[in-house]
Amino acid sequence: MIEKILSILSLFGIIWLIHIIIIGSACSFCWKLGEQRVNWMWYDHLTIILPFLIWLSLMISDNSNKSLANLAEGIFLGLFISLSPIIRIIIGKPKERKNEEGIALGLIALCCLAAFYLWKYMPLLPE
């Protein structure tokens, strides 16, 4: 029983590592590039953590119609999340910084919704 739990946790740890490598390489470049255009908030970094935690908790709670191949959803989620700083840079205007908080929170909510929909509507993948 304990060995099974540890193997599942190690598998999710590997997926988290791949997730962070994908996001870290894309987002860190975008965050540095967009410093003049966007005023980054502290909660912009929640875009990396919250969607993955939502997806992870959904995968652990109900994986009755999922296989081990569906763990690739975490990688797809990382690719989607990597787009959020690019979208924020494109939407953000250097002179008008009125809705930055709304845009940032909207992107966090969009990424969390993407995590839910990815879990909900991704079919059973063959192993």
C-alpha positions in Angstrom: 0.0 0.0 0.0 2.7 2.5 1.0 4.8 1.4 -2.0 1.9 2.1 -4.3 1.4 5.6 -2.8 5.1 6.4 -3.1 5.2 5.3 -6.7 2.2 7.4 -7.6 3.8 10.4 -5.8 7.1 9.9 -7.6 5.3 9.7 -10.9 3.5 13.0 -10.2 6.8 14.5 -9.1 8.3 13.7 -12.4 5.3 15.2 -14.2 5.7 18.3 -12.0 9.3 18.5 -12.9 8.6 18.3 -16.6 5.8 20.9 -16.1 8.2 23.3 -14.4 10.9 22.8 -17.0 8.4 23.6 -19.8 6.9 26.6 -18.0 10.2 27.8 -16.5 12.0 28.0 -19.9 9.1 29.8 -21.6 7.8 32.0 -18.9 11.0 33.2 -17.4 12.0 34.5 -20.9 8.7 36.2 -21.3 8.7 37.7 -17.8 12.1 39.2 -18.5 11.1 40.4 -22.0 7.9 42.0 -20.9 9.2 44.0 -17.9 8.8 47.3 -19.8 5.4 46.5 -21.1 3.7 44.8 -18.1 3.9 45.4 -14.3 4.1 41.8 -13.0 2.2 41.2 -9.9 3.2 38.7 -7.2 0.2 36.5 -8.0 1.2 36.1 -11.6 3.3 33.2 -10.4 0.2 31.5 -9.2 -0.5 30.8 -12.9 2.2 28.1 -12.6 1.0 26.4 -9.5 -2.8 26.6 -9.2 -3.8 25.0 -12.5 -1.4 22.1 -11.9 -2.7 21.6 -8.4 -6.3 21.6 -9.7 -5.5 19.1 -12.4 -3.5 16.9 -9.9 -6.3 16.9 -7.3 -8.8 16.0 -10.0 -6.6 13.2 -11.3 -6.1 11.8 -7.8 -9.7 12.1 -6.7 -11.4 10.4 -9.7 -9.3 8.6 -12.3 -11.8 5.9 -13.1 -11.8 6.6 -16.8 -8.2 7.6 -17.1 -5.0 5.5 -17.8 -1.4 6.2 -17.1 -1.1 7.7 -20.6 -3.5 10.5 -19.4 -0.7 11.8 -17.2 0.5 13.5 -20.4 -2.3 16.0 -19.7 0.0 17.6 -17.2 2.5 18.3 -20.0 -0.2 19.7 -22.2 -1.3 21.9 -19.4 2.2 23.2 -19.0 2.3 24.1 -22.7 -1.0 26.0 -22.4 0.1 27.8 -19.2 3.3 28.9 -21.1 1.0 31.0 -23.3 -0.3 33.1 -20.4 2.6 35.5 -20.1 2.7 36.0 -23.9 -1.0 36.8 -23.8 -0.4 39.2 -20.9 2.4 41.0 -22.8 0.3 41.3 -25.9 -2.7 42.7 -24.0 -0.7 44.9 -21.6 -0.1 48.5 -22.7 3.0 50.3 -21.5 1.2 53.6 -20.8 -2.2 52.5 -19.6 -1.9 50.2 -16.6 -5.5 50.3 -15.5 -6.7 46.7 -15.7 -3.5 44.8 -15.0 -4.9 43.1 -11.9 -8.0 42.1 -13.8 -6.0 40.7 -16.7 -3.7 38.8 -14.4 -6.5 37.3 -12.3 -8.4 36.5 -15.5 -5.5 34.6 -16.9 -5.1 32.6 -13.7 -8.8 31.7 -13.9 -8.5 30.8 -17.6 -5.6 28.5 -16.8 -7.5 26.9 -14.0 -10.5 26.4 -16.2 -8.2 24.9 -18.8 -6.9 22.4 -16.2 -10.5 21.4 -15.4 -11.6 21.0 -19.0 -8.4 19.2 -19.9 -9.2 16.7 -17.1 -12.9 16.5 -17.9 -12.9 16.2 -21.6 -9.6 14.4 -22.4 -10.6 10.9 -23.4 -9.0 7.7 -22.2 -5.6 7.5 -23.9 -4.3 4.1 -24.7 -1.2 3.0 -22.8 
